[in-house]
Amino acid sequence: EGLQARITELESLSATDPLTGAWNRAQLARMVELEIGRAERSGQPVTLILIDIDHFKQVNDVHGHLTGDAVLTEFVGRLRKRMRNTDALFRWGGDEFVVLATCIGYRGGAALADGLRTAIAAAPFPVVESVTASLGVTEYKEGESAESWFRRTDVALYMAKSLGRNRIH
């Protein structure tokens, strides 16, 4: 019983980002493949939301990395409060996060993404005050590879940023 509990704990640690508690990139790859398989079998939609904190480098440069870490932790807390319990949150990179939203198409995904965007911008963050995020949203297309799906989502995020940030595309 003690050994099984330790194995479960180690599996969880290996799949999560230590700072934010969000799932990590390796876990994202595993879960995307599972969700693609489920979508192909069931015909249920699944949506990716790629989230990038606007001008995050400035937070670290101006206020230091401890403040940057505090912003990331608060950011994840706000995302979690606004997500459905069926959605999964992953830390993709330094200031990039992914929400994998099951049983929801691009319209519902866009509404969810806009709710996430609003939750970030709605109230000041400690020290840095205003924080915004840009979000790219895409629904999985039947027969598409995980790489292709992610590339489309990345292009959508790039569009959100190039159109002025603090928006979804």
Buried (B, 14 or more C-beta within 10 A) or exposed (E): EEEEEEEEEEEEEEBBBEEBBBBBBEBBEEBBEEBBEBBBEEEBBBBBBBBBBBBBEEBBEEBEEEBBBBBBEBBBEBBBEBBEEEBBBBBBEEBBBBBBBBBBBBEBBBEBBBBBBEBBBEEEBEBBEEBEBBBBBBBBEEEBEBEEBBEBBBBBBBBBBEEEBBBBB
